[in-house]
Amino acid sequence: MENEASSGKKRERISKCKREECLALFRSGCGYKKAARLSGLNAYTVREYLRRYKAGDLSWADRGKDISHDDYGSRSQVQYRDSFRN
């Protein structure tokens, strides 16, 4: 059975927006399964985020580019969010 690494496929990075969404869900009391379902991310990935969150490590939520794309590939989420910033 081939995995993504051996098949030559590149894994897509999880956007900062999605990681911040997980962080907000954790802060509101959601567990990893519910956070994974609501964010559309893999449960094992979100479980690792929750473990790091509980340990006080928030580096996973704040790394990477500050550009996110919605399902249609546009930057509408970023533009909406940035409209509230000074």
C-alpha positions in Angstrom: 0.0 0.0 0.0 1.4 3.3 -1.0 1.3 6.4 1.2 1.4 10.0 0.0 5.2 10.3 0.6 6.1 7.3 -1.5 3.5 8.0 -4.3 5.1 11.4 -5.0 1.9 13.4 -4.0 2.5 16.5 -2.1 0.4 17.0 1.1 -1.5 20.3 1.2 -0.6 22.5 4.1 -3.4 23.4 6.5 -4.1 27.1 6.2 -3.6 29.4 9.2 -7.3 30.2 9.1 -8.1 26.5 9.7 -5.6 26.3 12.5 -7.0 29.4 14.1 -10.5 28.0 13.7 -9.4 24.9 15.7 -7.9 27.1 18.3 -11.2 29.0 18.7 -13.1 25.7 19.0 -10.7 24.5 21.7 -11.1 27.7 23.6 -14.9 27.3 23.4 -14.6 23.9 25.0 -14.9 21.6 21.9 -13.0 18.3 21.9 -10.9 17.2 19.0 -13.5 15.0 17.4 -16.1 17.8 17.2 -13.4 20.4 16.2 -12.3 18.1 13.4 -15.8 17.6 12.2 -16.6 21.3 12.3 -13.3 22.4 10.6 -13.2 19.6 8.1 -9.8 18.5 9.1 -8.4 15.0 9.9 -9.3 14.0 13.5 -5.7 12.8 14.2 -4.3 16.1 13.1 -6.8 18.0 15.3 -6.0 15.7 18.2 -2.3 16.6 18.0 -3.3 20.3 17.9 -5.4 19.8 21.0 -2.5 18.0 22.8 -0.2 20.9 22.0 -2.8 23.4 23.0 -3.3 21.7 26.4 0.5 21.7 26.9 0.6 25.5 26.3 2.2 25.3 22.9 0.4 27.6 20.5 3.2 27.7 17.8 1.1 25.3 15.6 -1.7 27.9 15.3 0.5 30.9 14.4 2.9 29.6 11.9 2.8 30.0 8.1 1.4 32.5 5.8 -1.5 34.7 6.7 -3.4 34.0 3.5 -6.3 31.5 3.5 -8.5 30.5 0.7 -12.1 29.4 0.8 -13.4 26.3 -1.0 -13.5 28.3 -4.3 -9.9 29.4 -4.1 -10.6 33.1 -3.5 -9.3 35.3 -0.8 -12.7 36.4 0.5 -12.1 35.2 4.0 -8.9 37.1 4.3 -10.4 40.2 2.8 -13.4 40.0 5.2 -11.2 39.5 8.2 -8.8 42.3 7.2 -11.7 44.7 6.7 -11.9 44.9 10.5 -8.2 45.6 11.0 -6.8 49.1 11.1 
